[in-house]
C-alpha cells in the first residue's frame, strides 16, 4: 500500500536521524543504562481459554531486557529491547520451547523555548495463545481478540512538531500510525490492519489574548477483510481568553469520508464539523466543557462532555465525561477518567474509558476499558497488590454479540536485596468472544527478577 510504504520510510529515516542526534549528545546531564532478567513459572488450568479445558499447562518464561536513557536540559532519548524464551508443557501438544514476544521501543524529544519535536516507535511480535488483549489498545481505541491462535505483529510510530507556539505565527504537525499483521490464525474476524492519523495547524496571533487557526486532518484505515476508509477535513477556529481565568475555543470546518467495501463498492459522506469549548482555572485544577460534532462512514456523530482536573498532595484526578449520539445510535455515555490516590500505607489508582466509534466493517460500537489497582505496603520490604482490568466491546447492531474480557490478579511482592525481587500470586481470567459463551482460567505464578542500573 502506498500510504504504508510512505509512513514506514518516514518512520525509519526519523529513527536513524533522531537516534544519531541523541547518541551524539551522550555528554548530556544524565545517562542511565538498565538491564533485567526475569524468570516466571506459571501453572494454568485453561491457558488458551477454551470452552472445555484440555488440561493443565505448565509455562516457564525467561525474559531478558535492556534500556538506555540520555537526558539533558533540552533533550530526552530512551530506547529499550526485550525478548523471552518460553518452555511450555501443554495438554495434548506436549513440550515445546519457543523464542517469543520480542519488543523494541524508541523515544526522542527535544524542547527549546516554545519549539518542540518528538518521535516514538515500537514493535512487538507475540503468539496469540499467550497474548492478553488488555495489554494494548489499538490506535483507534478498539481492543483485539485473541481467539483462533496465530502470531500478532504490531508496529507503531508517532511524530510531533511544534514551532513558535507563543509567537505571531505558529505551526504544529502530528502523525501516528499502527500496522498490525496477524498470521496463521483460525479466526476470520482478526486480520491485518493499517491505521494512520495526521493533523497540521497554523496559528495566527491576532492579539495577546486571541489566536486564529487554520487546520487540516487526514486519517486512513485499511483492513484486509473489512472496509477501507479515508477521512479528510479542513477547519478554521479561534482560541481566546475571556478573562484571566477563563479560556474559550471554537472551530468549524468540512469533512469527507470515503469508504471502500471488500467487493469494491464505494461510498462517500460529507458534512460540517465543529466544536466549542470552555476551560476555567479553579484553585485546585481546571473545569471545562465542550460540545463537538465529527463525521464517520455512518454520518455525523455528536458529543458533549464536562472535564475536571484535580491536583492535591495525595490525589490526582483527570476526568472528561459526557454523552455521544449519532444518526444511527441512541444517547450513550462516553468519556475517560483516571485517578491516583496516595494512602497512608499504599496507593490506589484506576482509569476508565468509554468510546463510541466504528469497527473495520463500519458497524457502530461502544468500547469500554478500565483498570483498578491497589497496593498495600506490609513492611518496608514487602507489599500486596490487587488489580482488576476489563475490556468490553458492544455492538449497536443486535445481530452482533458483545466481546468481554476481565482479569483479576492478587500478587505478593518481596524485595530480597536491592537488585533482586520476588513475587507470587493468582490470576483469574473471564472471556467471551462473539457470543460463544464465557470461558475462564485460573493460574498461579512465581516470579524472580534481577535489575541492573548504571549511571554516568
Secondary structure, 3 states (H helix, E strand, C coil): CHHHHHHHHHHHHHHHHHHHHHHHCCCCCEEEEEEEEEEEEEEECCCCCCCCCCCCEEEEEEEEEEEEEEECCCEEEEEEEEEEEEEEEECCCEEEEEEEEEEEEEEEEEEECCEEEEEEEEEEEEEHHHCCHHHCCCCCCCCCCCCCCCEEEEEEEEEEEEECCCCCEEEEEEEEEEEEEEECCCCCCCCCEEEEEEEEEEEEEEECCEEEEEEEEEEEEEECCCCEEEEEEEEEEEEEEEECCEEEEEEEEEEEEEEECCCCCEEEEEEEEEEEEEEEEECCEEEEEEEEEEEECCEEEEEEEEEEEEECCCEEEEEEEEEEEECCCCCEEEEEEEEEEEECCEEEEEEEEEEEEECCCCCEEEEEEEEEEEEEECCCCEEEEEEEEEEEEEECCCCCCCEEEEEEEEEEEEECCCCEEEEEEEEEEEEECCCCCEEEEEEEEEEEEEEEEEEC
